[in-house]
Amino acid sequence: MSDSTLREYTFRCMKAEKEAEKLATRLQTLVEVEKLASRLKTHATGNVELGEDEDFSDKEFTNLVNENKKLKYRIGILKKSIESQGGDPSSPAKDDNFSNHMCNILGQLEGIFKKAVLSAYPDVIDPVIQIQVSKHADYQCNAAMALAKSLKKNPREVGQMVVKNVAPSSLISKLDLSGPGFINIFLCQDFIKQQVTNVVLNGVTPPPTTPKRVIVDFSSPNIAKEMHVGHLRSTIIGDSICRLLEFLGHDVLRLNHLGDWGTQFGMLIAHLQDSFPDFAKKSPPIADLQAFYKQSKQRFDEDEAFKKRAYEAVVKLQAHDPVHIKGWDDICNISKKEFEMVYERLGIRIIHRGESYYQSRMETLVKQLDDAGFLEQDDGRKVMFAEGADIPLTVVKSDGGFTYDTSDMACIKNRIEEEKGDWLIYVTDAGQSQHFKSFLACAKKAGIYDLSKTRVDHVVFGVVLGEDKKKFKTRSGDTVRLVELLDEGLQRSEEKLKEKDRHKVLSEEEFTKARNAVAYGCIKYADLCHDS
């Protein structure tokens, strides 16, 4: 039995068990309703007296009857689901009448009209179907316009042929043509009622799908640096993707690829040794890690002796010297606590797994690539070329150190081979597109990434710009701290709520919850409402 089939069995068993448990706990209610219904109705006419423990009000009776209807509806849904999932468990459940879950109306309409176009014009290859909301109907299909141009025919004539070839569907009640060839689509009212009833009684339920192991890489700030507004986009978009995939039933691993290794830790540890000489015995009370980082960077840039010590500290850190590992660990823990405060405010769940996690794997990877003849010497560096990669990867620097390229190659190897990821998603700004194109091409060449077995998506977004259309920064030139943005959101939210006198009708706890929900909800929406 394959891993995917086993996961499918497990997923469906767990789902069935949960449904069974819910129904078992409520089944007695249904039975009691059936038994008491006639007695309650008789009691309403005054013919029969109820016992002391059977004192039901009209409201309670109505609630029980409604509960009965819901349970019967759910049992019907479960029966249909069981019937549709009969046979090979690895095949998706059928959905002919859309009754089991929410229907993707646009997707269904696109499929219906694509079949109609191919039926009317069999020689057309992969027709583009555009469905959009219409002012004159529920939806409108504009496929005839594009087809008419390629077929060199009258668009209205093409539209009539498409309509003629639309197969009967419980989704559509009527089609008509308007203008030069626009196809107006009117949805069936019974279908709409069915969908609304399903949502009211059962909530929003996803379509049956084969669960996959999905690994989403998002947020990814650097240790010893505060999160800025640029991190917000990756964090919010990545979390939203995770929530959607989890809702669909996929096994999602949320990873925070922290920048927790590299030459910057040499200067941080050297500065730590000077500022807190006893840090090896007692964790340093660093109040402002961002200021601490700036101080170490300034010394690194201006003091040659300090720079030399910083490089020596890096060597000792990479050799896993206990004292230097202790300093590195202290700095990482302080940073992670600050990140967690931001994630908690935004309701983000994520697992920290920085570059340090892949250090030993990088050493193994480099040897494998070298032995296979994939690496070439270039001015003291070891680089890797691949078809489709405009820029080669620098796998080993001239000083023998590793790079982000090395880390990402080891990372994708780990996620495919060790984590058994079926689908990898990276959420970063568009500035990293070239890097991802190169490292994925090299991963394919090395046999790490097989497009036919693993899906990889690079979800890109634009950078956060200020009013001057440049990267959003403070007047001093620093990036805007994410904490400051969240605090400003809280302040504005509180002001708006007080303008509406919400503080007069809500308790202090309720007001705080409302303020937070409005602030963080607005910040997330403002970020997600953009297409890029």
C-alpha positions in Angstrom: 0.0 0.0 0.0 1.4 3.4 -1.0 1.9 6.2 1.5 -0.7 8.4 -0.2 -3.3 5.6 -0.1 -2.5 4.9 3.5 -2.9 8.6 4.4 -6.2 8.6 2.5 -7.5 5.7 4.5 -6.3 7.3 7.7 -7.9 10.7 6.8 -11.3 9.1 6.0 -11.3 6.9 9.0 -10.6 9.9 11.3 -13.2 11.9 9.6 -15.8 9.1 9.9 -14.9 8.5 13.6 -15.4 12.2 14.4 -18.8 12.3 12.7 -19.8 9.1 14.4 -18.9 10.5 17.8 -20.9 13.7 17.2 -23.9 11.8 16.1 -23.7 9.3 18.9 -23.8 12.0 21.5 -26.8 13.6 19.9 -28.7 10.6 18.8 -30.5 10.2 22.1 -31.9 13.7 21.6 -33.4 12.7 18.3 -34.9 9.5 19.8 -36.4 11.5 22.7 -37.9 14.1 20.3 -39.6 11.3 18.3 -41.0 9.8 21.5 -42.1 13.1 23.1 -43.4 14.8 20.0 -46.9 13.4 20.2 -47.1 13.8 23.9 -46.0 17.4 23.7 -48.6 18.1 21.0 -51.3 16.4 23.1 -50.2 18.4 26.1 -50.6 21.6 24.1 -54.3 20.8 23.7 -54.6 20.0 27.5 -55.5 16.3 27.2 -52.4 14.8 28.8 -50.2 15.9 31.8 -46.5 15.7 31.6 -44.3 14.4 34.5 -42.3 16.8 36.6 -39.2 16.1 34.6 -41.1 16.7 31.3 -41.9 20.4 31.6 -41.1 21.7 28.1 -41.8 25.2 27.0 -42.9 26.0 23.4 -39.4 27.4 22.7 -37.7 24.2 23.9 -40.1 22.1 21.9 -39.3 24.2 18.8 -35.6 23.9 19.4 -35.8 20.1 19.7 -37.8 19.9 16.5 -35.2 22.0 14.7 -32.4 19.8 16.1 -34.3 16.8 14.8 -34.4 18.3 11.3 -30.7 19.1 11.4 -29.7 15.6 12.5 -31.9 14.0 9.8 -30.3 16.3 7.2 -26.8 15.4 8.3 -27.6 11.7 8.3 -28.8 12.1 4.7 -25.5 13.9 3.8 -23.4 11.2 5.5 -25.3 8.5 3.6 -24.7 10.2 0.3 -21.0 10.7 1.2 -20.6 7.1 2.1 -22.2 6.0 -1.2 -20.1 8.4 -3.2 -16.9 7.2 -1.6 -17.5 3.5 -2.3 -14.9 1.6 -4.3 -11.3 2.7 -4.6 -10.4 4.9 -1.5 -7.7 6.7 -3.5 -10.3 8.1 -6.0 -12.0 11.3 -5.0 -15.7 11.3 -4.0 -18.2 12.0 -6.8 -20.2 15.2 -6.6 -22.9 15.2 -9.2 -25.5 17.3 -7.3 -23.2 19.5 -5.2 -25.0 18.4 -2.0 -22.0 17.3 0.1 -20.1 20.6 0.1 -19.8 24.1 -1.0 -19.8 24.4 -4.8 -17.3 26.5 -6.7 -19.8 28.1 -9.0 -17.3 29.8 -11.2 -15.3 26.6 -11.6 -18.4 24.6 -12.4 -19.6 27.2 -15.0 -16.2 27.3 -16.6 -16.3 23.5 -17.0 -19.8 23.5 -18.4 -19.0 26.2 -21.0 -15.6 24.7 -21.9 -17.4 21.4 -22.8 -20.0 23.4 -24.8 -17.4 25.2 -26.8 -15.5 22.0 -27.6 -18.8 20.3 -28.5 -19.7 23.2 -30.9 -16.2 23.6 -32.3 -14.2 20.4 -31.8 -11.1 21.8 -33.6 -10.6 24.5 -31.0 -7.7 23.7 -28.7 -7.9 24.5 -25.0 -10.4 27.4 -25.2 -10.2 30.2 -22.7 -13.4 30.6 -20.8 -14.1 33.8 -19.0 -17.0 33.9 -16.5 -17.7 37.1 -14.6 -20.5 38.6 -12.5 -23.0 40.5 -14.6 -25.4 43.4 -14.0 -27.9 41.9 -16.4 -27.8 38.3 -15.0 -26.1 36.2 -12.3 -23.1 35.6 -14.5 -21.8 36.3 -18.0 -19.6 34.3 -20.3 -17.6 36.2 -22.9 -16.0 33.2 -24.6 -17.8 33.8 -27.9 -16.0 37.1 -28.4 -12.5 35.6 -28.3 -13.6 32.5 -30.3 -15.2 34.6 -33.0 -12.0 36.4 -33.7 -10.0 33.2 -34.0 -12.7 31.4 -36.0 -13.4 34.5 -38.1 -17.1 34.3 -37.5 -19.8 36.6 -36.2 -19.6 36.6 -32.4 -23.4 36.4 -32.0 -23.5 33.4 -34.2 -20.7 31.8 -32.2 -22.6 32.6 -29.0 -25.7 30.9 -30.2 -23.8 27.8 -31.1 -22.2 27.7 -27.6 -25.6 28.1 -25.9 -27.1 25.4 -28.1 -24.4 23.0 -27.0 -24.6 23.7 -23.2 -25.6 20.4 -21.6 -28.6 20.4 -19.1 -27.4 21.3 -15.6 -29.0 21.7 -12.2 -26.9 24.8 -11.9 -28.4 26.8 -14.8 -32.0 27.8 -15.2 -31.7 30.0 -18.3 -29.3 31.3 -20.9 -29.7 34.2 -23.3 -27.6 36.4 -25.6 -27.1 40.1 -25.3 -25.1 42.6 -27.3 -22.6 41.3 -29.9 -22.4 37.8 -28.3 -22.4 38.0 -24.5 -24.0 34.9 -22.9 -26.1 35.8 -19.8 -26.3 33.0 -17.2 -29.2 32.7 -14.7 -28.7 30.3 -11.9 -31.4 27.8 -10.8 -33.2 29.0 -7.7 -33.5 25.4 -6.4 -29.7 25.1 -6.6 -29.2 28.3 -4.6 -31.7 27.2 -2.0 -29.9 23.9 -1.6 -26.5 25.6 -1.2 -27.8 28.1 1.4 -29.6 25.4 3.3 -26.5 23.3 3.4 -24.4 26.2 4.8 -27.0 27.1 7.4 -27.4 23.5 8.7 -23.8 22.2 8.2 -21.6 25.2 7.9 -19.1 25.6 5.1 -17.7 22.2 4.2 -14.8 21.7 1.7 -15.0 19.3 -1.2 -13.5 15.8 -0.8 -9.9 15.8 -1.7 -6.9 13.5 -1.3 -4.9 14.9 1.6 -1.3 15.9 0.8 1.7 16.7 3.0 2.1 20.4 2.4 5.1 22.4 3.7 4.6 26.2 3.7 7.7 28.4 4.3 6.7 31.9 5.3 7.6 34.9 7.5 11.3 34.0 7.9 12.8 37.1 9.8 16.5 37.3 10.8 17.6 36.7 14.3 18.8 39.7 16.3 16.7 42.0 14.0 13.2 43.2 14.7 10.4 42.2 12.4 9.5 45.1 10.1 6.4 45.8 7.9 8.0 43.9 5.1 7.7 40.7 7.1 3.9 41.3 7.5 3.1 40.4 3.9 4.9 37.0 4.0 3.4 36.3 7.4 -0.2 37.1 6.7 -0.2 35.6 3.2 1.5 32.4 4.4 -0.8 32.0 7.3 -3.8 32.4 5.1 -2.6 29.8 2.7 -2.0 27.4 5.6 -5.5 28.0 6.9 -7.1 27.3 3.6 -5.1 24.1 3.0 -5.8 22.9 6.6 -9.5 23.6 6.0 -9.4 21.4 2.9 -8.0 18.6 5.0 -4.3 18.7 4.0 -1.5 17.9 6.5 0.2 21.3 6.7 3.7 21.9 8.2 4.1 25.7 8.9 7.9 26.5 8.9 9.7 29.7 9.8 13.1 29.6 8.0 14.9 31.9 10.4 18.2 33.5 9.5 19.9 32.2 12.6 23.4 31.4 11.2 26.2 33.2 9.4 29.0 35.8 9.8 26.7 38.3 11.6 26.8 36.0 14.7 30.6 36.4 14.9 30.2 40.1 15.6 27.3 39.6 17.9 29.1 37.0 20.0 32.3 39.2 20.1 30.2 42.1 21.3 28.5 39.9 23.8 31.9 38.8 25.3 32.8 42.5 25.8 29.4 43.6 27.2 28.6 40.6 29.3 31.8 38.7 30.2 30.0 36.2 32.3 27.3 35.3 29.7 28.5 31.6 29.7 27.4 31.3 33.3 24.5 33.7 33.3 22.1 34.6 30.4 22.7 38.2 29.4 20.0 40.7 30.2 19.9 42.3 26.8 17.0 44.8 26.9 17.1 45.9 23.3 18.5 43.3 20.9 18.0 45.7 17.9 20.3 48.3 19.6 22.7 45.6 20.5 22.9 44.5 16.9 23.5 48.1 15.7 26.3 48.5 18.2 28.1 45.3 17.1 27.7 46.3 13.5 29.2 49.7 14.1 32.2 48.2 15.8 32.6 45.6 13.0 32.6 48.4 10.4 35.0 50.8 12.3 37.3 48.6 14.4 39.6 46.2 12.5 40.7 44.4 15.7 37.0 43.8 16.6 36.4 42.6 13.0 39.2 40.1 13.3 37.8 38.8 16.6 34.3 38.5 15.0 35.7 36.3 12.2 37.5 34.1 14.8 34.2 33.8 16.7 32.4 32.6 13.6 35.0 29.9 13.1 34.6 28.8 16.7 30.8 28.9 16.4 30.9 26.7 13.3 33.2 24.3 15.1 30.5 24.1 17.8 32.6 25.5 20.6 30.4 25.2 23.8 30.9 28.8 24.9 30.1 30.3 21.5 27.1 28.0 21.1 25.8 29.2 24.5 26.1 32.9 23.3 24.5 32.1 20.0 21.7 30.2 21.8 21.0 33.1 24.2 20.7 35.6 21.3 18.4 33.3 19.3 16.1 32.8 22.3 15.8 36.5 23.0 14.9 37.1 19.3 12.4 34.2 19.1 10.6 35.5 22.2 10.1 38.9 20.5 8.9 37.1 17.3 6.5 35.0 19.3 4.9 38.1 20.8 4.1 39.4 17.3 2.8 36.0 16.1 0.6 35.7 19.2 -0.9 39.1 18.5 -1.7 38.2 14.9 -2.9 34.6 15.8 -0.1 33.0 13.8 1.0 29.4 14.4 4.5 28.5 13.1 7.4 26.3 13.8 10.9 27.8 14.0 13.4 26.0 11.9 16.4 28.2 11.0 19.4 27.8 8.8 21.3 26.2 11.7 19.0 23.2 11.4 20.5 22.4 8.0 24.2 22.9 8.8 25.2 19.2 8.9 22.9 18.5 6.0 24.8 21.2 4.0 28.1 19.4 4.5 26.6 16.2 3.3 24.9 17.9 0.3 28.1 19.7 -0.8 30.0 16.4 -0.8 27.3 14.7 -2.8 27.2 17.5 -5.4 31.0 17.6 -5.7 31.3 13.8 -6.0 28.6 13.8 -8.8 30.5 16.5 -10.7 27.9 19.2 -10.4 30.2 21.8 -8.9 32.7 23.9 -10.8 35.5 26.1 -9.6 35.1 29.9 -10.2 37.6 32.3 -8.7 37.9 30.2 -5.5 34.2 29.5 -5.2 32.3 26.3 -6.0 29.4 27.1 -8.2 26.6 25.1 -9.9 25.1 25.8 -13.3 21.8 24.4 -14.5 19.6 24.8 -17.6 17.0 27.5 -16.8 19.2 29.1 -14.2 20.3 32.5 -15.4 22.7 32.9 -12.5 24.8 30.0 -11.1 24.4 29.0 -7.4 27.3 29.8 -5.1 27.4 26.6 -3.1 30.7 27.2 -1.3 32.4 30.6 -0.9 36.1 31.2 -1.5 36.7 31.1 2.3 35.0 27.6 2.5 31.8 28.9 4.0 28.2 28.2 2.9 25.6 30.6 1.5 21.9 31.0 1.3 22.1 29.0 -1.9 23.6 26.1 0.0 21.0 26.4 2.7 18.1 26.4 0.3 19.4 23.4 -1.6 19.8 21.4 1.7 16.4 22.7 2.8 14.5 21.4 -0.2 16.3 18.1 0.0 15.2 17.8 3.6 11.6 18.7 2.9 11.2 16.3 0.1 13.3 13.3 1.3 12.9 13.5 5.1 9.7 15.5 5.7 8.0 13.6 2.7 6.5 16.8 1.4 4.1 16.3 -1.6 3.7 20.1 -2.0 6.2 22.8 -1.1 5.1 26.5 -0.9 7.5 29.4 -0.5 6.1 32.8 0.3 8.5 35.7 -0.3 8.7 39.0 -2.0 9.1 39.1 -5.8 12.8 40.2 -5.4 13.7 36.6 -4.7 12.2 35.3 -8.0 15.5 35.0 -9.7 17.1 33.1 -6.8 14.2 30.6 -6.7 14.4 30.0 -10.4 18.1 29.2 -10.2 18.0 27.0 -7.1 15.0 25.0 -8.2 16.7 24.4 -11.6 19.8 23.2 -9.8 17.7 21.0 -7.5 16.1 19.4 -10.6 19.5 18.8 -12.1 20.8 17.2 -8.9 17.9 14.8 -8.9 16.5 16.3 -5.6 13.4 17.8 -7.1 11.2 15.8 -9.5 8.4 17.9 -11.0 6.3 14.8 -11.6 6.4 13.8 -8.0 6.6 17.0 -6.0 4.7 20.3 -6.5 6.7 23.5 -5.7 5.1 26.9 -5.7 6.8 30.2 -5.2 4.1 32.7 -4.0 5.5 36.2 -4.6 4.2 39.6 -3.5 5.4 43.2 -3.9 7.3 45.2 -1.3 5.5 47.6 1.1 5.8 51.1 -0.3 5.5 54.5 1.3 3.7 57.5 -0.1 6.9 58.3 -2.2 6.5 54.8 -3.9 9.7 53.7 -2.3 10.3 51.0 0.3 8.3 52.0 3.4 10.8 53.5 5.9 10.9 56.0 8.8 12.2 59.6 8.4 15.6 58.4 9.8 15.8 55.8 7.0 15.1 52.8 9.1 12.5 50.2 8.2 9.2 50.6 10.1 8.9 48.2 13.0 6.0 45.8 12.7 5.3 46.3 16.4 4.8 50.0 15.9 2.4 49.3 13.0 0.3 47.0 15.2 0.3 49.5 18.1 -0.9 52.2 15.8 -3.6 49.9 14.6 -4.8 49.4 18.2 -4.7 53.1 18.8 -6.8 53.9 15.8 -9.2 51.1 16.5 -9.7 52.2 20.0 -10.4 55.8 18.9 -13.0 54.6 16.3 -14.8 52.4 18.9 -15.0 55.2 21.4 -16.4 57.5 18.7 -19.3 55.1 18.5 -19.5 54.9 22.3 -18.7 51.2 22.3 -16.8 51.6 25.6 -20.0 52.6 27.3 -21.9 49.4 26.4 -19.1 46.9 26.5 -17.2 45.6 29.5 -13.4 46.3 29.7 -12.6 42.8 28.6 -15.2 42.9 25.7 -13.9 46.3 24.6 -10.3 45.0 24.5 -11.3 42.0 22.4 -13.2 44.2 20.0 -10.4 46.7 19.7 -7.9 43.9 19.0 -10.2 42.2 16.5 -10.8 45.4 14.6 -7.2 46.5 14.5 -5.6 43.2 13.5 -8.4 42.3 11.2 -8.1 45.6 9.3 -4.3 45.2 9.1 -4.7 41.7 7.6 -7.4 42.7 5.2 -5.5 45.8 4.0 -2.7 43.4 3.1 -4.7 40.6 1.6 -7.0 42.7 -0.5 -4.2 43.4 -3.0 -3.3 41.1 -5.9 0.4 41.7 -5.7 
